[in-house]
């Protein structure tokens, strides 16, 4: 009785010499082949006298079911607390600062309107 073994050689490489019974993967068609005779520069799938197809690329399968939820990740870094807005003193301070900003903006608008009215008066007066 004779025993033979196939040598697995990975992906086909053009220019490499292959002996008999060497199995390669052809990335162009997704199939595997075994060499039937010594060869060089004969791409698997192009010559059935030189290469024997042993497996074909399969179709894309159906999408699997959703897996289980993973474990909870580590706690993130601490964030500094700027102000406790539930505190009465902080709430009052925040309201006062917002009121100051609002009154400054209104003052700017009033000055703009007064200046605009004065400018409009100058234009009307010159007509």
Secondary structure, DSSP 8 states (H G I E B T S, - for coil): ------EEEEE--TT-EE-TTEEEEETTTTEEEEESS-EES--TTS-TTTEEEEE-----------------------------TTSHHHHHHHHHHHHHHHHHHHHHHHHHHHHHHHHHHHHHHH-
